[in-house]
Amino acid sequence: MKFGIIKERKNPPDRRVVFSPEKLQEFKEKFSKATIKVESSDIRIFPDQAYKDVGLNVTENMSDCDVLLGVKEVPIDALISNKKYFFFSHTIKKQPYNRKLLLAILEKNIELYDHETIVRENGMRLIGFGRYAGIVGAYNGFRAIGLKNQTFNLPKAENLDSQQDLIAELNKIKVPNFKILLTGNGKVAYGAKEMLDAMNMKQVSVDEYLNNAFSEPVYCLADVLDYNKRKDNIVKDNKDFYKHPENYESDFMRFAAVTDFFIAGHFYGNGAPYLFTRENAKSKEFNIKFVADISCDVDGPVASTLKASTIADPIYGYHPETASEVDFKDDNAIVVMAVDNLPCELPKDASEGFGEMFLENVIPAFFNNDKDGVLQRAKMTENGKLTERFSYLQDYIDGKE
């Protein structure tokens, strides 16, 4: 079987790649029956020469590959018919802007495997860049604090080489005596937690966070049942929340009353209560001054996220009274960092970590007859049609949604 690492063609340019040269070399050693080619790229974080140096074939022509591996959406005119493709297609939530891409994939008889659909039997994702979103998002949040308060000036993450460089910069600053709330229990939240722990910041329990004062900056890691409660006040478990979010209401305001800096690292599911609304943000009880919204659901559960920000312009202000965007230096502004492609700022680390997960969880399936069903679950299209698992997208491709 012949595998190809394709050039990223989406704008703005994304420097990440599925496999670093070292991981591709490991892939070759583990699976000697595989042939691997790398498409030449002038933007990739690892230059062509780095792949050549470990004995890999770098070429302009990928037409003889069976499986093509990329990160972001492949432009329609670059798709090669009758291939297996892996990339983030951003179609599984029926995103309107990529409907034509999915139509083209069907027309070209492409087997699509979206990185987001590569999951265990229980639905948990096997690969992703979430950890790196958390790492960069937490860093960017502290950078925003320094810029607003004019107390320190952290360099942009994209100008640093690695997570260790980000940590070194964070350890040069003096963080105000803040209470920091971090929501979530997945890779995003734990990526952000790595950064807080690397700053030797004290973690406190929910009870301590809500009720105690501290003489140093502290953080609290809160899960869904800490900031949501059942409407009938019966205490159940996370599974009940995920299954019946309509039975819950937000209990976030008790955190908002004592929080200075909120890092949103949670996953938000359809039907779940909003964490805080625009009305909540107007309340005198609402104390949050800084928001790093790594989850970045626009006009969603974090009311201050009016739009996704960009790596070039990552920070904006949210005026609670007018529920509108203002300059983040405005005295009344909640400072918002809501970049929606954070891992792009740490392309080397993110690519190395992604390749490690891909080699462990996906590549073996091509050589063991997919014994764990990884490829079968992930396959979105086959023979010009949606697979049964993704048949819910039929209305979307028919233009009825």
Secondary structure, 3 states (H helix, E strand, C coil): CEEEECCCCCCCCCCCCCCCHHHHHHHHHHCCCCEEEEECCCCCCCCHHHHHHCCCEEECCCCCCCEEECCCCCCHHHCCCCCEEEECCCCCCCCHHHHHHHHHHHHCCCEEEEHHHCECCCCCECCCCHHHHHHHHHHHHHHHHHHHHCCCCCCCHHHCCCHHHHHHHHCCCCCCCCEEEEECCCHHHHHHHHHHHHCCCEECCHHHHHHCCCCCCEEEEECHHHHEEECCCCCCCHHHHHHCHHHEEECCHHHHCCCCEEEECCCCCCCCCCCECHHHHHCCCCCCCEEEECCCCCCCCECCCCCCECCCCCEEEEECCCCEEECCCCCCCEEEECECCHHHHCHHHHHHHHHHHHHHHCHHHHCCCCCCCHHHHHECEECCEECHHHHHHHHHHCCCC
